[in-house]
């Protein structure tokens, strides 16, 4: 059994409140309390694409234009067993909205409201993605990157969200800008990176470098997302277990899809995903879910698999 943090105990207490009133679950058999893992949700964008949404750039606007669609996705993940759901806000920032502050605030609030309406007894994490800039470009000012994230942080600080989930970071300098911006929110922060085939960031750092550069930051968990579940996820988990004292996030994808007639097809079978995720859990991952290509059924089956370990 891995050492549990106070946050983990708090979260498991919330989960216990959810499960303890169900007749089929008793304290004796409540594996959710015994096992040290927390289920995250799966993909949002690729799932919406399967629903006919083809313009990824406008996905945040669905928080206003098609609330029921986003609410349905959240509710499906909650029913499937997700203990934490992420808001529909991955690409929501001042750069993507071309500096429209009113629209930024409106969409951020809407994303959080929808998640809270859908969450049941799960917790809500505000999802923060990368800005899509190249930090190696001399025209990019790190101060402006910080300020872009800080504008989001100022809005979130006053809203009802349980934690911040900074994900798919591929440049260390940008990740640090985001962390500096969100630390004033006084909310728990999760940080997740995506890696190249050599287990390095686009900006060149390996996991040992990342951990060293984060030594002065307070995080609830550190890990990876949007890497192929078959080729890299287990090795990344092992490296994080070796070098990091933080609880490990593992939210891999189903690889590179094939697209035909706006339909995405992934080559990873559900059984393969479950086998790999079991290995990742046994290697030490704590916060476990899926990224691109995964859906509520993957989370449901993952819950059943982990329940029986």
KOLZA-665108 format. One record per atom (N, C-alpha, C, CB): residue in one letter; x, y, z. Coordinates in steps of 0.05 Angstrom, whole numbers, plus 32768, in hexadecimal, padded with zeros to 4 digits. Glycine has a CB too. Example, Ala and Ser with C-alpha at 12.3 -4.5 7.8 and 13.67 -1.06 7.14 Angstrom:
BEGIN
A81087F8E809C
A80F67FA6809C
A81087FBE809C
A80E27FA780B5
S81017FD3808E
S81117FEB808F
S81028001809D
S811A7FF48072
This chain:
BEGIN
X80117FE88000
X800080008000
X801180198000
X7FED80008018
X800B802B7FEE
X801B80437FEC
X801280578002
X801780507FD1
X80248068800A
X801E807C801F
X8009808F8015
X8038808B8027
X7FF580948025
X7FDF80A6801D
X7FE380C28028
X7FC5809B8026
X7FDF80D68016
X7FE080F2801F
X7FC680F9802C
X7FE681048007
X7FC681108039
X7FAD811A8046
X7F98811F8031
X7FB281338056
X7FA181298019
X7F8E812D8003
X7F8181137FFA
X7F9B813B7FEC
X7F9180FE7FF9
X7F8780E47FF1
X7F7280DA8005
X7F9E80CF7FEE
X7F7880DE801E
X7F6580D58033
X7F4B80E58030
X7F7180D9804F
X7F4D80FF802C
X7F3681108028
X7F2581078010
X7F3E812D8024
X7F3381017FFA
X7F2580F97FE2
X7F1880DE7FE6
X7F3980F87FCB
X7F2680CC7FF3
X7F1A80B27FF8
X7F0280B3800A
X7F2F809F8003
X7F0280C6801D
X7EEB80CA802E
X7ED380D2801E
X7EF180DF8044
X7ED780E4800A
X7EC280ED7FF9
X7EB780D57FE9
X7ECB81037FE6
X7ECA80C47FDF
X7EC280AD7FD0
X7EB280997FE2
X7EDA809F7FC4
X7EBB80977FFA
X7EAD8085800D
X7E91808E8011
X7EBC80848028
X7E8C80A98013
X7E7180B38017
X7E6080AB7FFF
X7E7180D1801A
X7E6C80AA7FE7
X7E5E80A27FCF
X7E5680857FD0
X7E6E80A87FB7
X7E6980747FD8
X7E6580577FD5
X7E58804A7FEE
X7E7E804A7FD0
X7E5B80568005
X7E538049801E
X7E358045801F
X7E5D80588035
X7E2580568011
X7E0880538011
X7DFD80407FFD
X7DFC806E800D
X7E0E80337FEE
X7E0580207FDA
X7E0480047FE7
X7E1880207FC1
X7DEF7FF67FE2
X7DEB7FDC7FEF
X7E007FC87FE7
X7DD07FD27FE9
X7E0A7FCA7FCF
X7E1C7FB57FC5
X7E397FB97FCF
X7E1C7FB47FA7
X7E3E7FCF7FDD
X7E597FD57FE7
X7E597FD68005
X7E647FEF7FDA
X7E6B7FC88012
X7E6E7FC9802F
X7E8A7FD28035
X7E687FAE803C
X7E8F7FD9804E
X7EAA7FE18056
X7EBD7FCA8052
X7EAA7FEA8074
X7EB47FB28056
X7EC57F9A8054
X7ECF7F978037
X7EB77F81805D
X7EBC7F9B8024
X7EC37F968008
X7EC87FAF7FF8
X7EAC7F877FFB
X7ECA7FC68005
X7ECD7FDF7FF7
X7EEA7FE37FEE
X7EC47FF78008
X7EF07FD77FD7
X7F0B7FD87FCC
X7F147FF57FC6
X7F0D7FC77FB3
X7F0080067FC1
X7F0680217FBB
X7F14802F7FD2
X7EED80317FB4
X7F0D80277FEB
X7F1A80328002
X7F3580258006
X7F08802F801B
X7F37800B8001
X7F507FFD8006
X7F6680047FF2
X7F4B7FDF8005
X7F5F80067FD9
X7F73800A7FC4
X7F7A80277FC1
X7F6A7FFF7FA9
X7F93802C7FBD
X7F9D80487FBC
X7F9D80517F9F
X7FB9804B7FC9
X7F8680577F94
X7F8580627F79
X7F6C80737F78
X7F84804C7F63
X7F6C80877F66
X7F5680997F61
X7F5180997F43
X7F5C80B67F6C
X7F3880947F3B
X7F3280947F1F
X7F2C80B07F14
X7F1A80817F1A
X7F3B80B77F00
X7F3580CF7EF1
X7F2180C97EDB
X7F4F80DC7EE5
X7F1B80DC7ECA
X7F0980D77EB3
X7F1A80D07E9B
X7EF780EF7EAD
X7F0D80CE7E84
X7F1A80C97E6B
X7F1A80E17E59
X7F0D80B17E5C
X7F1A80DD7E3F
X7F1D80F37E2C
X7F0381047E2A
X7F2380E87E10
X7F07811D7E23
X7EF0812F7E1D
X7EF081347DFF
X7EF381497E2D
X7F06813F7DF4
X7F0681477DD8
X7F0181317DC4
X7F2181537DD2
X7F0E811A7DC7
X7F0A81057DB3
X7EEE80F97DB6
X7F1F80EF7DB7
X7EE380F97DCE
X7EC880EF7DD3
X7EB481027DC5
X7EC280EC7DF1
X7EB8811C7DC7
X7EA7812F7DBA
X7EA8812D7D9C
X7EAE814C7DC3
X7EC081277D92
X7EC381237D75
X7EB2810C7D6C
X7EE1811E7D6D
X7EB180F77D7C
X7EA080E07D75
X7E8380E77D75
X7EA680C87D88
X7E7C80FD7D84
X7E6181077D85
X7E5A811A7D6E
X7E5B81147DA0
X7E6E811F7D5D
X7E6981307D46
X7E75814C7D48
X7E4C81327D41
X7E8481517D5D
X7E91816B7D61
X7EAC816A7D53
X7E9381737D7F
X7EAF81787D3D
X7EC881767D2D
X7EDB818D7D31
X7EC181737D11
X7ED281A27D3D
X7EE381BA7D40
X7EEE81BB7D5D
X7ED481D47D39
X7F0681B07D61
X7F1181AF7D7C
X7F1481CB7D88
X7F2C81A17D7B
X7F1981DF7D77
X7F1E81FA7D82
X7F0682057D90
X7F26820D7D6B
X7EEE81FC7D89
X7ED682077D95
X7ECA81F67DAB
X7EC2820B7D7F
X7ED981E17DB3
X7ECE81D07DC8
X7EC881DF7DE2
X7EE281BA7DCE
X7ED981F27DEB
X7ED282017E03
X7EB782107E01
X7EE882157E0A
X7EB082197DE9
X7E9782287DE6
X7E7F82177DE9
X7E9782357DCB
X7E8281FC7DE8
X7E6C81EA7DEE
X7E6281ED7E0A
X7E7481CD7DE8
X7E7381F87E1C
X7E6A81FD7E38
X7E5282117E38
X7E8182087E49
X7E4F82217E23
X7E3982337E21
X7E25822A7E0C
X7E44824F7E19
X7E2F82217DF5
X7E1E821B7DDE
X7E1182007DDF
X7E2E821D7DC5
X7E1D81ED7DED
X7E1181D27DEF
X7E1881C67E0B
X7E1C81BF7DD8
X7E0D81D27E1F
X7E1381CA7E3B
X7E0B81AD7E40
X7E0481DC7E4E
X7DF581A57E34
X7DEB818A7E39
X7DFE81757E2F
X7DD081867E2C
X7E0C817A7E19
X7E1F81677E0E
X7E3681647E21
X7E2981717DF2
X7E41817A7E2B
X7E5881787E3E
X7E4F816C7E58
X7E6481947E43
X7E3881737E61
X7E2D81687E7A
X7E2A81497E78
X7E1281747E82
X7E2181407E61
X7E1D81247E5C
X7E3881157E5D
X7E10811F7E41
X7E4D81217E52
X7E6781147E53
X7E7181117E70
X7E7C81247E43
X7E6F81277E80
X7E7681267E9C
X7E6681117EAB
X7E7281427EA9
X7E4C81107EA7
X7E3B80FE7EB5
X7E4180E17EAE
X7E1E81037EB0
X7E4880DC7E96
X7E5080C17E8E
X7E6980B87E9C
X7E5480BF7E6F
X7E7D80CA7E9F
X7E9580C37EAD
X7E8F80BE7ECB
X7EAA80D97EA9
X7E7E80CF7ED6
X7E7780CB7EF2
X7E6A80B07EF6
X7E6480E27EFC
X7E5780A97EE5
X7E4A808F7EE7
X7E5D80787EE3
X7E33808D7ED3
X7E72807D7ED3
X7E8580677ECE
X7E9980637EE4
X7E95806E7EB4
X7E9A80767EF7
X7EAB80737F0F
X7EC180877F13
X7EB780597F0D
X7EC1809D7F03
X7ED680B17F06
X7ED280C07F21
X7ED580C67EEF
X7EE780C07F30
X7EE780CE7F4A
X7EED80EC7F47
X7EFC80C17F5D
X7EFB80F27F31
X7F01810E7F2A
X7EFA81127F0D
X7F1F81157F30
X7EEB81277F06
X7EE6812E7EEA
X7EF381497EE4
X7EC7812F7EE5
X7EFC814C7ECB
X7F0981647EC3
X7EF681767EB3
X7F22815D7EB1
X7EF7818F7EB8
X7EE681A27EAA
X7EEC81A37E8C
X7EE881BE7EB5
X7EDA81AC7E7C
X7EDE81AE7E5F
X7EEB81C97E5A
X7EC381AC7E4F
X7F0581CB7E5F
X7F1381E47E5E
X7F3081E27E54
X7F1381F27E79
X7F3781CB7E48
X7F5281C57E41
X7F5F81DB7E30
X7F5381AB7E31
X7F5181E57E1C
X7F5D81F97E0A
X7F5282157E10
X7F5881F17DED
X7F4882197E27
X7F3A82327E2E
X7F4E82467E3B
X7F23822D7E41
X7F56825A7E2C
X7F6A826D7E36
X7F6882877E25
X7F8682627E35
X7F76829C7E2F
X7F7582B67E22
X7F8082B67E06
X7F8382C97E32
X7F9382A47E00
X7F9F82A37DE5
X7F8B82987DD2
X7FB982937DE5
X7F7E82817DD9
X7F6B82757DC7
X7F5282867DC2
X7F62825A7DD1
X7F4C82977DD6
X7F3582A97DD4
X7F3C82C57DCB
X7F2682AB7DEE
X7F5682C87DC3
X7F5F82E27DB8
X7F5A82F97DCA
X7F5282E77D9D
X7F5F82F47DE4
X7F5E830A7DF8
X7F4283127E01
X7F6C83217DED
X7F2E83037DFB
X7F1383097E03
X7F0F83027E20
X7EFD82FB7DF1
X7F1383147E32
X7F12830E7E4F
X7EF783067E58
X7F1C83267E5F
X7EE283137E4E
X7EC7830D7E56
X7EBF82F07E4E
X7EB383217E4A
X7EC782E97E36
X7EC182CE7E2C
X7ED082B97E3C
X7EC782CC7E0E
X7EE982C07E43
X7EFA82AE7E53
X7EEC82A87E6E
X7F1682B97E57
X7EE482BD7E7B
X7ED882BA7E96
X7EBD82AB7E93
X7ED382D57EA3
X7EAE82B17E7F
X7E9482A47E7B
X7E9782867E76
X7E8582B17E64
X7EAA827F7E65
X7EAE82637E5E
X7EBA82537E75
X7EBF82607E45
X7ECD825F7E84
X7ED882527E9B
X7EC2824C7EAF
X7EEE82637EA8
X7EB282607EB5
X7E9D825C7EC9
X7E8982467EBF
X7E8E82767ECE
X7E8282477EA6
X7E7082337E9B
X7E7B82177E9D
X7E69823A7E7E
X7E9582147E97
X7EA281F97E98
X7EA181EE7EB4
X7EBF81FA7E8E
X7EA581FF7EC8
X7EA481F67EE4
X7E8881F07EED
X7EB1820B7EF6
X7E7582017EE5
X7E5981FD7EEC
X7E4E81E37EE2
X7E4782147EE2
X7E5481DD7EC8
X7E4B81C47EBC
X7E5781AC7ECB
X7E5281C37E9E
X7E7081AD7ED1
X7E7D81967EDF
X7E7181937EFB
X7E9B819B7EE1
X7E6C81A97F09
X7E6081A77F24
X7E44819C7F23
X7E6181C27F31
X7E3581A37F0E
X7E1A81997F0B
X7E1A817B7F05
X7E0B81A87EF5
X7E3081717EFA
X7E3181557EF1
X7E3F81427F04
X7E4081547ED6
X7E4D814D7F18
X7E61813D7F27
X7E5781297F3A
X7E7281507F35
X7E3D812B7F43
X7E3581187F58
X7E46811C7F70
X7E3580FB7F4E
X7E5381067F79
X7E6681077F8F
X7E8381077F86
X7E6080F07FA2
X7E88810A7F6D
X7EA3810C7F63
X7EAE81287F68
X7EA581057F45
X7EC7812C7F64
X7ED481467F67
X7ED981527F4B
X7EEE81447F77
X7EDC816C7F4A
X7EE0817A7F31
X7EFC81877F30
X7ECA818F7F2D
X7F0A81817F1B
X7F24818E7F16
X7F2281A17EFE
X7F3A81787F11
X7F2C81B97F02
X7F2C81CC7EEB
X7F4381C47ED9
X7F2F81E97EF4
X7F3D81BE7EC0
X7F5081B47EAC
X7F5F81CB7E9E
X7F4381A27E98
X7F7981CB7E9F
X7F8A81DF7E92
X7F9D81D27E7F
X7F9A81EF7EA8
X7F9B81D97E65
X7FAD81CE7E51
X7FC281E17E49
X7F9D81C57E39
X7FD581D97E38
X7FEA81EB7E2E
X7FDF82007E1C
X800081DB7E20
X7FEE82157E18
X7FE5822C7E08
X7FEB82297DEA
X7FF282457E12
X7FFB82157DE3
X800182117DC7
X801782237DBC
X7FE982147DB7
X8027822E7DCE
X803D82407DC5
X805782307DC7
X803E825A7DD6
X806B82397DB9
X8086822D7DB9
X8098823E7DCB
X809182297D9D
X809F82347DE2
X80AF82447DF5
X80CB82487DEA
X80B082367E10
X80D482397DD6
X80EE823D7DCA
X80EF82557DB7
X80F682237DBB
X80D7825E7DAF
X80D582757D9D
X80DC828E7DAD
X80B882777D91
X80F0829D7DA3
X80F982B57DB2
X80E482CB7DB4
X811182C07DA4
X80CF82C97DA4
X80BA82DD7DA6
X80A682D77DBC
X80AB82DE7D8B
X80A882BF7DC8
X809782B77DDE
X80A282C17DF8
X809282987DDE
X809382D07E07
X809B82DC7E20
X808F82CC7E37
X809282FA7E23
X809F82C07E48
X809682AF7E5E
X808382BF7E71
X80AD82A47E6E
X808882D97E73
X807782E97E84
X805A82EA7E79
X808283067E87
X805882EC7E5F
X803D82EC7E52
X803082D07E56
X804082F37E35
X804082BB7E55
X803582A07E59
X802A829E7E75
X804A828A7E54
X803A82A77E89
X803182A87EA5
X801782B77EA7
X804682B47EB7
X801682CF7E9B
X7FFE82E07E9E
X7FE582D47E91
X800482FC7E91
X7FE982C57E7B
X7FD382B77E6F
X7FC782A37E82
X7FDC82A97E54
X7FD882937E8F
X7FCE82807EA3
X7FC3828E7EBC
X7FE4826D7EAB
X7FCF82A47EC3
X7FC682B37EDB
X7FAA82BE7ED8
X7FDA82C97EE2
X7FA382C67EBF
X7F8882CF7EBA
X7F7482B97EC0
X7F8682D97E9D
X7F7B82A17EB9
X7F69828A7EBF
X7F6882867EDD
X7F7382717EB0
X7F7F82867EE9
X7F8182817F06
X7F7082957F16
X7F9E82827F0F
X7F7182AE7F0F
X7F6282C37F1D
X7F4482BD7F1C
X7F6782DE7F11
X7F3A82B37F06
X7F1E82AC7F03
X7F1782937F13
X7F1782A77EE5
X7F28827F7F11
X7F2282667F1F
X7F2382697F3E
X7F3782517F17
X7F34827A7F47
X7F37827D7F64
X7F1D82837F72
X7F4A82947F6A
X7F0A82907F65
X7EF182987F71
X7EDA82847F6B
X7EE982B37F67
X7EE1826E7F5D
X7ECC825B7F55
X7ECE82417F64
X7ECE82567F37
X7EB982317F62
X7EB682187F71
X7EC282017F62
X7E9982137F79
X7EDC81FD7F65
X7EE981E67F58
X7EFD81DA7F6D
X7EF881EF7F3E
X7F0081C07F6D
X7F0F81B27F82
X7F2D81B47F7E
X7F0681967F84
X7F3681B47F65
X7F5281B27F60
X7F5881BC7F44
X7F5D81967F63
X7F7281C07F3E
X7F7B81C87F23
X7F8B81B17F17
X7F8D81E27F25
X7F8481AA7EFE
X7F9281947EF0
X7F9F81A07ED7
X7F7D817E7EE8
X7FBA81A57ED9
X7FC981B07EC3
X7FD581987EB4
X7FE181C37ECE
X7FCD81967E9A
X7FD3817D7E8C
X7FE081827E70
X7FBA816D7E89
X7FEA816C7E65
X7FF5816C7E4A
X800B81817E47
X7FDF81707E35
X801A81867E5C
X803081997E5A
X8048818B7E4C
X803981A37E76
X805481997E39
X806A818D7E2A
X8083819F7E2A
X806281887E0D
X808081B67E38
X809781C87E3B
X809981D07E59
X809381E27E29
X80B181CB7E64
X80B481D07E80
X80B081ED7E88
X80D081C67E89
X80BA81FF7E79
X80B7821B7E7F
X809A82247E80
X80C6822D7E6B
X808A821A7E6E
X806E82207E6E
X806082147E86
X806082167E54
X806781FC7E8D
X805C81EF7EA5
X806181FF7EBE
X806781D27EA8
X807982097EC0
X808182197ED8
X807182347ED8
X809F821F7ED8
X806D823F7EC1
X805D82587EBF
X804082527EC9
X805C82637EA2
X8035823B7EC1
X801A82347ECA
X8019822F7EE8
X8011821B7EBB
X802D82217EF2
X802D821C7F0F
X802F82367F1F
X804582097F16
X804082487F16
X804382617F24
X802982717F24
X805A82727F18
X801A826F7F0E
X8001827E7F0B
X7FEC82727F1D
X7FF8827E7EEF
X7FEA82587F1F
X7FD4824B7F2D
X7FD982477F4B
X7FCE82317F21
X7FF2824B7F54
X7FF782467F71
X7FE882587F83
X801582487F76
X7FE082707F79
X7FD182827F8A
X7FB4827C7F8C
X7FD5829E7F7F
X7FAB82677F7E
X7F8E82607F80
X7F8882527F9A
X7F87824E7F68
X7F9D82487FA8
X7F9982397FC0
X7F89821F7FBC
X7F8C824A7FD6
X7F8C82147FA4
X7F7E81FB7F9E
X7F9481E67F98
X7F6B81FE7F85
X7F8D81CC7F9C
X7F9F81B77F97
X7FA681B67F79
X7F94819B7FA0
X7FC081B27F73
X7FC981B37F57
X7FD581987F4F
X7FDF81C97F54
X7FCB818E7F38
X7FD681767F2B
X7FE4817F7F12
X7FBE81627F25
X7FFA81727F0C
X800A817A7EF4
X801181617EE4
X802481897EFD
X800A81627ECB
X800D814B7EB9
X801B81537E9F
X7FF2813D7EB4
X802F81447E97
X803E81497E7F
X803881347E69
X805C814A7E85
X803E813C7E50
X803E81297E3A
X805B81277E30
X802A81317E24
X806381107E27
X807F810B7E21
X808481017E05
X808A80F67E35
X809C81067DFB
X80A480FB7DE1
X80AB80DD7DE5
X80BD810A7DD6
X80B380D07DCF
X80B980B37DD0
X80D080AC7DE2
X80BE80A97DB4
X80E280C07DE7
X80F980BB7DF8
X80F480C27E15
X811180CA7DEE
X80DB80C57E1C
X80D380CC7E37
X80DE80E77E40
X80DC80B77E4B
X80E180F97E2D
X80E981157E32
X80D381277E28
X8104811C7E25
X80D2813F7E35
X80BF81537E2B
X80C9815E7E10
X80BD816A7E40
X80B7816C7E03
X80BF817A7DEA
X80D6818E7DF0
X80A781897DDF
X80D581997E08
X80EA81AC7E10
X8104819F7E19
X80E081BF7E26
X810481847E1A
X811D81757E1F
X812081687E3A
X813381877E1B
X811181707E4E
X811581657E69
X810B81497E6C
X810681777E7D
X811981397E7B
X8110811E7E82
X810281207E9E
X812781097E82
X80F881097EA7
X80E9810A7EC0
X80FB81127ED8
X80DD80EE7EC6
X8113810A7ED8
X812581127EEE
X812981307EEE
X814181047EEB
X812B813C7ED7
X812E81597ED5
X811481677EDF
X813381627EB7
X80FD815C7ED6
X80E381677EDE
X80E181687EFC
X80CC81577ED2
X80E781527F09
X80E481507F26
X80F781637F34
X80EA81337F30
X810F81667F2A
X812281797F35
X811781967F33
X813D81777F27
X810C819D7F1C
X810281B87F18
X80E981BE7F28
X80FD81BC7EFA
X80DB81A97F31
X80C381AD7F40
X80C681AA7F5E
X80AE81987F37
X80DF81A97F67
X80E481A37F84
X80D981B87F97
X810281A17F88
X80D581D17F8D
X80CB81E67F9F
X80AD81EB7F9B
X80DA81FF7F9A
X80A081DA7F8B
X808381DE7F86
X807381C97F96
X807E81DA7F68
X805C81D37F9E
X804981C27FAD
X803581B67F9A
X803B81D17FC4
X8036819C7F95
X8023818F7F83
X801581787F92
X803281847F6A
X7FFD81727F8A
X7FEF815B7F94
X7FF681427F85
X7FD1815F7F93
X7FFD81457F6B
X8004812D7F5B
X801381377F42
X7FEC811D7F54
X802381257F38
X8034812B7F20
X803481127F0F
X805181337F28
X803281167EF4
X803380FF7EE3
X803081057EC6
X801E80EC7EEB
X802180F57EB7
X802080F77E9A
X800480F27E90
X803480E37E8D
X800080FD7E78
X7FE780F77E69
X7FED80F97E4B
X7FD0810A7E71
X7FDB80EF7E3B
X7FDD80F17E1E
X7FF780E47E13
X7FDB810D7E15
X7FFE80CD7E1F
X801380BD7E13
X800780A17E0E
X802D80BB7E26
X801380937DFB
X800880797DF2
X800880657E0A
X8018806E7DDA
X7FF1805A7E10
X7FEF80487E26
X8001802F7E23
X7FD2803F7E2A
X800680277E0A
X8015800F7E05
X803380137E04
X800D80027DEB
X803C802A7DFB
X8059802D7DF6
X8068803C7E0B
X805D803A7DDC
X805B804E7E1A
X806B80607E2B
X806080627E48
X806B807B7E1F
X8047805C7E4C
X803A80627E65
X804780547E7D
X801D805C7E64
X804D803A7E79
X8058802B7E90
X807580347E96
X8058800D7E89
X808480397E82
X80A080427E87
X80A0805E7E94
X80B080447E6D
X808D806F7E8D
X808B80897E9A
X808380867EB7
X8077809B7E8B
X807080747EBC
X8068806F7ED8
X808080667EE8
X8052805A7ED9
X809080547EDD
X80A7804A7EEC
X80BB80607EF2
X80B480337EDC
X80BF80727EDE
X80D280887EE2
X80C8809C7EF7
X80D780977EC8
X80AE80A27EF7
X80A380B47F0B
X80A580A77F27
X808580BB7F04
X80A1808D7F28
X80A3807F7F42
X80BF80807F4C
X809A80627F3F
X80D3807F7F3A
X80EF80807F42
X80F8809B7F4B
X810080777F2A
X80EF80B07F3E
X80FB80CB7F43
X80E980DE7F52
X810280D77F29
X80CF80D87F53
X80BC80EC7F5E
X80AF80E27F78
X80A780F37F4A
X80AC80F47F8B
X809D80ED7FA4
X808080F47FA2
X80AA80FC7FBC
X807881017F8C
X805C81087F89
X804B80F07F81
X8059811F7F73
X803180F07F88
X801F80DB7F7E
X801F80DD7F5F
X800280DF7F89
X801C80C67F52
X802080C57F35
X800580C67F26
X802F80AC7F2D
X800380D77F12
X7FEC80D97F00
X7FF380C87EE7
X7FE680F77EF8
X7FE080B77EDF
X7FE380A87EC6
X7FC980AA7EB6
X7FEA808A7ECC
X7FCA80B97EA1
X7FB280BD7E90
X7FBA80BA7E73
X7FA580DA7E95
X7FC180A27E6A
X7FCB809E7E4F
X7FB4809D7E3A
X7FDB80847E4D
X7FBD809F7E21
X7FA9809E7E0B
X7FAA80837DFD
X7FAE80B47DF7
X7F9A80807DE8
X7F9980677DD9
X7FAA80677DC0
X7F7C80607DD3
X7FBE80787DBF
X7FCF807A7DA8
X7FC5808D7D93
X7FD3805E7D9C
X7FD1808C7D7C
X7FC9809E7D66
X7FB280927D56
X7FE180A47D52
X7F9C80A07D54
X7F8480957D47
X7F8680977D28
X7F6B80A27D50
X7F7680877D1B
X7F70808A7CFE
X7F5680987CFC
X7F70806E7CEF
X7F5480AA7CE8
X7F3B80B97CE5
X7F3080B57CC9
X7F4080D77CEA
X7F1680AE7CC8
X7F0980AA7CAF
X7EEC80B47CB2
X7F09808C7CA6
X7EE480C67CA1
X7EC980D27CA2
X7EC480DE7CBE
X7EB480BD7C9B
X7ED880EC7CC8
X7ED680F97CE3
X7ED280E67CFA
X7EC0810D7CE2
X7ED880CC7CF5
X7ED680B87D0B
X7EF380B07D12
X7EC5809F7D02
X7EF980B17D2C
X7F1380A97D36
X7F13808C7D3E
X7F1C80BB7D4E
X7F27807D7D35
X7F2980617D3D
X7F44805D7D49
X7F25804E7D24
X7F4480517D61
X7F5D804C7D70
X7F64802F7D70
X7F5B80567D8E
X7F7E80297D6F
X7F87800D7D6C
X7F8A7FFE7D85
X7FA0800C7D5D
X7F85800A7D9C
X7F897FFD7DB6
X7F6E7FF17DBF
X7F9480107DCB
X7F6D7FD77DC3
X7F557FCA7DCD
X7F507FD17DEA
X7F577FAB7DC9
X7F377FCF7DF3
X7F317FD57E0F
X7F407FC27E21
X7F137FD17E14
X7F437FA97E19
X7F527F957E2A
X7F6F7F9D7E2C
X7F4F7F797E1E
X7F7B7FA87E17
X7F977FB17E18
X7F9A7FC97E2A
X7FA17FB87DFB
X7F877FDB7E28
X7F877FF37E3A
X7F867FEA7E57
X7F7080057E33
X7F747FD87E5D
X7F717FCF7E79
X7F8A7FC17E83
X7F597FBD7E7B
X7F967FB07E73
X7FAE7FA27E7B
X7FC57FB57E81
X7FB77F8E7E65
X7FC87FC97E6F
X7FDD7FDD7E73
X7FD87FEE7E8C
X7FE07FEF7E5A
X7FBF7FF67E90
X7FB880067EA7
X7FBC7FF77EC1
X7F9B80107EA5
X7FB67FDD7EC1
X7FBB7FCD7ED9
X7FD97FCD7EE0
X7FB17FB07ED5
X7FEA7FCA7ECB
X80077FCB7ED0
X80107FE67EDA
X80167FC47EB6
X80047FFB7ECF
X800A80177ED7
X8002801B7EF4
X7FFC802B7EC5
X7FEB80117EFC
X7FE280137F18
X7FF680047F2A
X7FC680087F1B
X7FFC7FEC7F22
X800E7FDC7F33
X802A7FE87F35
X80107FBF7F28
X80327FF87F21
X804C80057F21
X804C801E7F33
X8054800D7F05
X803480277F3C
X8033803D7F4F
X802280547F49
X804E80467F54
X801480547F32
X8002806B7F2B
X7FEB806C7F3E
X7FF880687F0E
X7FE480847F46
X7FCE80897F59
X7FB680957F4C
X7FD8809C7F70
X7FB980AA7F3C
X7FA380B77F2E
X7FA280AC7F12
X7FA780D77F2E
X7F8E809D7F0C
X7F8E808C7EF4
X7F7580927EE3
X7F8E806E7EFB
X7F7980967EC9
X7F63809B7EB6
X7F6C80987E9A
X7F5880B77EBB
X7F5F80A67E88
X7F6680A37E6C
X7F6680BE7E5D
X7F5380917E5E
X7F7480BF7E47
X7F7580D77E36
X7F6880D07E1B
X7F9280E17E33
X7F7380DB7E06
X7F6680DA7DEB
X7F5F80BD7DE4
X7F7980E57DD6
X7F4680BA7DDB
X7F3C80A07DD2
X7F2D80907DE8
X7F53808F7DC9
X7F3280977E01
X7F2380897E16
X7F0880957E1A
X7F34808A7E31
X7EF680857E25
X7EDA808E7E29
X7ECF80837E43
X7EC980857E11
X7EB780897E4A
X7EAC80807E64
X7EAD80617E67
X7E9080897E67
X7EAB80527E52
X7EAD80357E55
X7EC9802C7E5D
X7EA580287E3B
X7EDD803A7E53
X7EF980337E5C
X7EFB80387E7A
X7F0E80447E4D
X7EF0804E7E84
X7EF280547EA1
X7EE180407EB1
X7EE880707EA6
X7ECA80387EA7
X7EBA80247EB5
X7EC9800A7EB7
X7E9F80207EA6
X7ED480017EA1
X7EE37FE77EA1
X7EFC7FE97EB2
X7EEA7FDF7E84
X7F0980017EB2
X7F2180057EC2
X7F1A80037EDF
X7F2E80207EBB
X7F04800F7EE7
X7EFB800E7F03
X7EF77FF17F0B
X7EE1801E7F07
X7EE97FE17EF9
X7EE47FC57F00
X7EFE7FB57F02
X7ED27FB97EEA
X7F117FBB7EF0
X7F2B7FAD7EF1
X7F3A7FB37F0B
X7F3C7FB47ED9
X7F3C7FCC7F12
X7F4B7FD47F2A
X7F3D7FCB7F43
X7F4F7FF27F2B
X7F227FCB7F43
X7F137FC27F5A
X7F1A7FA67F62
X7EF57FC37F54
X7F217F957F4E
X7F257F797F53
X7F437F717F57
X7F1A7F697F3D
X7F547F847F57
X7F717F7E7F5C
X7F767F797F79
X7F837F957F52
